[in-house]
Amino acid sequence: MEVQDSILVVVDVQGKLATLVYEHERIVGNIERLVRIAEILKIPLLWTEQAPDKIGPTLDALSAILFPIVKPMAKRSFSCFAHPVFRGALTDSGRRQVILTGIETHVCVYQTARDLQRHGYEVYIAADAVSSRTEGNKDIAIARMRDEGIIITSTEMVVTEWLGGADHPQFKDVMANIKR
């Protein structure tokens, strides 16, 4: 994973559903870490909301750090890639390594990962930054994605791959965000 090829995607961390997913506090914390670190490293972000008129907006804590960087894209398709605005923004970024975070793993995250991979993107799932209402659905989705050749990773693995080593100029700032 290379900084110059990466883009971080935050998928549908919204409303009451976001508080009902398995290990929601840990998941949201890891998404926040990845967003802050992506900003430090100048890695572009995409942010989606599934039917926000029905489900509600992104959690306040997360939208507070996302909104100054990027605006949310409202969608109704489960796959982010099926949404023309998302597809256009991704294409315009020129990035081919897509790191996915968000909810629900077995629905929107899975369908987005599948579609991205089918269209030639290198897809990474930060497994500790995605979730579903049940641990079982999350586990099944992670296993299926792995079986389909999607790369399963973790927040710290993503970050340390972006850094490449302790000599990176932003190493201290990045690691301070990991330890939050």
Summary of the structure (lengths in Angstrom):
residues: 180
radius of gyration: 14.8
end to end distance: 23.1
largest distance: 46.4
contacts: 601
relative contact order: 0.19
helix: 52%
strand: 21%
